[in-house]
Amino acid sequence: MSELIISIEQLRGLIGLQVVYEGEDCRVIEIIEDKLSIVLAHEGRDSTIQSDQHGHARRKVPQTTIIPVLNSTGDEFSQQFLCLELFETL
């Protein structure tokens, strides 16, 4: 069995990339290194209100989704990661 290798630098190269996830236009905005995940911002959804550390509503932020890069055993890419489609512009 071959070993699956993906580097943090390769994942960082995805930041800013527009993708389609579950039919929605998204943008990769962050990499979570310790959980080997990517964070997608949904571009077509309404913003949500983000609270500060005291629970007071302070600003609107895009809705996000965290996608694991690897499956639960870490030996293959996750289905969510494999389902990402590159965003095509005309």
Secondary structure by P-SEA (a helix, b strand, c coil): cbbbbbcaaaaaaaccbbbbcccbbbbbcccccccbbbbbbbccbbbbbbbcccccccccccbbbbbbcccccccccccccccccccccc
